[in-house]
Structures are given as C-alpha cells and as structure tokens.
Amino acid sequence: MGGSLALKLRLLRAERAWTIEEAARQAGVTPETISDAEHGKRRTYLPTLRKIAAGYGVPTEELLRAEQGIEEKREPAPLVR
C-alpha cells in the first residue's frame, strides 16, 4: 500500500535534508503521520496529503500520482558525443 508515495515522500524529505520532525512541522501534521506515510503503514487521506504537499512545496497532484503508482514522464537526457 502506498509504495510509490512512500518512496516519493522519503525522497522529498531527503532532498530538503529535513528530519521527520521538521517535515511534520512544515506540513502541520504529527511526526507519526509523516513516518507512517513514508513507510506505507496507512492510507494518507486527501486533506492530509494536501498539507504534506504544501509543506514540501509540491503540487498535491504530484503526490496523488505517486500514490496511484503513476510515474512522471520525463524526457530522456540527450546523449552527448
């Protein structure tokens, strides 16, 4: 449950070099909520997902795509010769 979302949240937090406590403070949720979401222990409901997205400064849709396991399509990097 929530494997892609859990990974996305861990990556976002790591990019910001935040502790779980700092991420929770930024999002206005408890550290347990962040931890549970990062470990896929429980479903993260939309109001909470919105708070987390706002705290991380990313669109809610980005987290919703991750929750649904939809990978973002990215253009491959051009080959340098």
N, C-alpha and C positions, 0 to 999 in steps of 0.2 A: 504494500500500500504506500503510495506516495514516494516511490524510489527516486524518480526524476526530480520531484520537488525537493525532496530531502537533500539530494546532491546539489541542486541549484542554490538552496539556502546556505549550505556549507561553503560553497564556492564564493557566494556573495559576501559572506561574513569574513572569509579568509582574505579576499581582495581588499577589504577595508581594515584588516588586522584588528578586528573587534573581538572582545571576549563575548561570551554568551550574555553576560550581564549588560555589556554596552549595547549589544544588538537589541536586547529586550527594552532597555531604556529608550533607545532611538525609536523603536516601534510602539512603545506604550503598552507592552504586554509583559507577562512574567517570564523570567528566565526558563522556567519549566515549559512554557509554551514554545519558546524557540528551540529548546533541546528536544522536545517531543517531535516538533516539526522536522528538525534536522535528522532525526532517527526514524522517521516514518511511523512513530508509535501510535499516532491517532490522526484522524482526518482533520485538516485545517479548514474551518468554515470560512466563507467569503468575507464576513466582516473582519475576522482576524487576519486573513490573507491581505486584505486592503491595508490594514495597519502595518503589517510587516513590509509590504511593498513600499508604502510611504516612508517608513523608517529607513529602508535601504535605498530609497530614491530611484526605484524602478517602477515601470508601469505594472499595474495589477495583472494585465493580460500576459505579461512575461511569466509571472508565477503560475497563472492558470494554465498556460501552455505546458509548463514543466509538470504541473500536477496531472495533466492529461497524458503526459508522456510524448508530447509533440515537440520534436526538435526544431529549433530555428533553422531556416535555410540560410546558409551563408555562401557567398561567392568564394570559390577556391582562390587561394592566393596565386597570383601569376608566377609562372616559372621565370627565373632569372637565368639568363645564359651568359 
